[in-house]
C-alpha cells in the first residue's frame, strides 16, 4: 500500500510541475515578491510570458515562461506587473542572501 501512495505523490508532483510551475528547477526557484521585499535587491529587467487563449491554465503557463526568462537572467525574485491571463509581465530582481 505505501508503494501506491508514493506513486500517487510522484504523479501529483509531476502534474503540479507542469500545470503550476516552471519547466526547469531554476525557473521554479524564482519567488514572487512585493515592493517591500525588494528594497535591497537589484532590478535586472522586465520579463514576460504568453500562453494560448485555448489554454485552460494560461496564466500559470505564461507565468512559468516569464519565470524561465527571469532565471536565465540570474534573478531570484519577480514582481508581477500584469499577472493575469494569456500574457503576463513582471520585473526580474536579484536579491542575494546576506553573508552569514
C-alpha positions in Angstrom: 0.0 0.0 0.0 2.8 2.6 0.7 4.2 1.9 -2.8 0.9 3.1 -4.3 0.9 6.2 -2.1 4.4 7.1 -3.2 3.5 6.6 -6.9 0.4 8.8 -6.4 2.6 11.5 -4.7 5.1 11.4 -7.6 2.3 11.7 -10.1 0.7 14.7 -8.3 4.1 16.4 -8.1 4.7 15.9 -11.8 1.3 17.3 -12.7 1.8 20.3 -10.5 5.2 21.0 -12.0 3.6 21.1 -15.4 0.4 23.0 -14.5 1.7 25.2 -11.7 5.3 25.8 -12.1 8.2 26.3 -14.3 9.8 23.8 -16.6 13.2 23.9 -15.0 14.4 23.9 -11.4 15.9 27.4 -11.9 12.5 28.8 -13.0 10.7 27.2 -10.1 13.1 28.9 -7.7 12.0 32.4 -8.7 10.0 33.8 -5.8 7.1 36.3 -6.2 7.8 39.5 -4.2 6.3 42.8 -3.4 8.0 46.2 -3.3 8.6 45.9 0.5 10.6 42.7 -0.1 12.7 44.2 -2.9 14.3 47.1 -1.1 17.8 45.5 -1.1 17.5 43.9 -4.5 18.9 44.8 -7.9 16.4 45.3 -10.8 17.5 43.3 -13.8 14.9 43.8 -16.5 11.3 43.3 -17.4 10.3 39.7 -18.3 7.2 38.4 -20.0 5.4 35.2 -20.9 2.4 34.2 -23.1 0.1 31.3 -23.5 -2.6 30.3 -25.9 -6.1 31.6 -25.4 -7.3 28.0 -25.6 -5.1 27.0 -22.7 -7.2 26.3 -19.6 -4.2 27.2 -17.4 -3.0 30.1 -19.5 -2.0 32.4 -16.6 0.1 29.6 -14.9 1.8 28.7 -18.1 2.5 32.3 -19.1 4.0 33.0 -15.6 6.1 29.8 -15.9 7.6 31.2 -19.2 8.3 34.6 -17.5 10.0 32.8 -14.6 12.2 30.9 -17.0 13.2 34.1 -18.6 14.0 35.6 -15.2 16.0 32.6 -14.2 18.2 32.9 -17.4 19.0 36.5 -16.2 20.1 35.2 -12.8 17.0 36.6 -11.0 15.9 35.3 -7.6 12.5 37.2 -7.4 9.8 38.5 -9.7 7.3 41.3 -9.1 4.2 40.9 -11.3 3.1 44.0 -13.2 0.5 42.2 -15.4 -0.2 38.9 -13.5 -3.2 37.6 -15.5 -4.4 35.8 -18.4 -2.6 34.8 -21.6 0.1 37.5 -21.4 1.9 38.4 -18.2 4.7 40.8 -17.4 6.9 41.3 -14.4 10.1 42.8 -13.2 13.0 40.5 -12.5 15.2 41.1 -9.5 18.4 39.7 -8.0 18.3 39.5 -4.2 21.5 38.0 -2.9 21.4 36.4 0.5 23.4 38.2 3.2 26.7 36.7 4.3 26.4 34.5 7.4 
